[in-house]
Amino acid sequence: MIYRKEKNSISLKEINRKNILKIVIDIGPISRIDISRQLKISRPTTSAYIGELIEDGLIEEIGKSNSTSSGGKKAVLLQFKVRAGYILGAMIGVKNIRIALTDLGSNIIEIVKIPTEEWLGPGAVIDKLVKNIKEIIRKSKINEEEIIGIGIGATGLVDSKKGLVIFSPNLNGWNNIKLKEIIEKKIGLPVFIENECRVQAIAEKKYGLAKNIKNFVCVETGTGIGTGVFIDSKLVSGDKGMAGEVGHIITNLAGNRVCHCGNIGCLETLCSTSYLLEDIIDDIKKRGKSSKYSESSLKLEDLYSLYDQGDEIVTRNVEKNAEYLGIGISNTIKMFNPELIIIHGEIIKFGNKYLSKVKESVSKNTFPKVKDNYNIKFSEMGDNVGVVGAATIVFDNIFDLDSFNIAGHYIIKKRLSRA
């Protein structure tokens, strides 16, 4: 094959360098000889390009492999140098904002959690986000030029291509907020934004339960309900980033509860944690005062232990919540036929007893005549899954090695475009 060097074209050398880097990132530690075999380029050429990538600080040697069964020479192993740069990942949730400084492997170095106070409006929330991003950079003592970008996950309808939060039902006043543009102007780093559920799905795909799964759905359960969907290993966003809003599927036409989105009968009004707490408080009021709890001071955190103890009112409402969540997951299965459903969010703290009720509902409502053991699990990535995913979207955009479209920070661009 002949590669012609034309204006804006990519040289064969650059293609080979990027292919080597991709292999090291995806499957390292790996030896030079294995890279040479996979790319079908000569060992001397492979070694020369690897030498350049080591000099650029993107690859490092980490010791030698075990000797072969025939007693062959041990090969030097190579891996991606995750401290070649740093990333800031942030999640804007309804209750809290999390901001993390990570390396290029999304390993958290510093993290801060602050209350969102969403009722103050987008201006105040963004100012708080910017202030704390600057503070975490200052405390880390890392040179700002080593930070390749900022990734932000936000609750609501997010158009990642335009960098726009179109509408967030659970954040006061968030309508057509040019979040990417605002943060880039205030901080001076490339910014990539995405919906919080899709950010979680990205993290699960790269580091979590879905690492080797092509078709899966992440379900976020909290103040709102949403999903992040991968089909054939590709993230599904839709035309304007509205895909996966399962929480706003109309489920109860006879309902009288108005959802935060403005509609009546949304799934979110039946199985989000905020509405669950409302239902339990209403139930307590109807039945009179109880010595176990006071409806005026009852919090979501109290419900976990009360459910575990088998409290009658809490158990009835929590398991009704599980049934409706199961219906939502059932509808998602019918739409996407995923191999795996991963549940995230506050609902996880109700534990395996709750999960079994969700599974019962899914089995009952998803083609009951077709016996299938649907694969539904709680996430194992913890509360920081969002910031890990947010950091990952920066890495995936900067190191867009599949299309050789290296966007973003000039230091990485310079390293990957070496003449």
Secondary structure, DSSP 8 states (H G I E B T S, - for coil): ------TT---HHHHHHHHHHHHHHHH-SEEHHHHHHHHT--HHHHHHHHHHHHHTTSEEEEEE----TT-----EEEEE-GGG-EEEEEEE-SSEEEEEEEETT--EEEEEEEE--GGG-HHHHHHHHHHHHHHHHHHHT--GGGEEEEEEEESSEEETTTTEEEE-TTSTT-EEE-HHHHHHHHH-S-EEEEEHHHHHHHHHHHHSTTTT-SSEEEEEESSSEEEEEEETTEEE--SSS-TT-GGGSB--TT---B-TTS-BSBTHHHHSHHHHHHHHHHHHHHH---SS--TTT--HHHHHHHHHTT-HHHHHHHHHHHHHHHHHHHHHHHHH--SEEEEEEGGGGGHHHHHHHHHHHHHHHS-TTS-----EEE-SS-TTHHHHHHHHHHHHHHT-TTTT---S-HHHHHHHT--
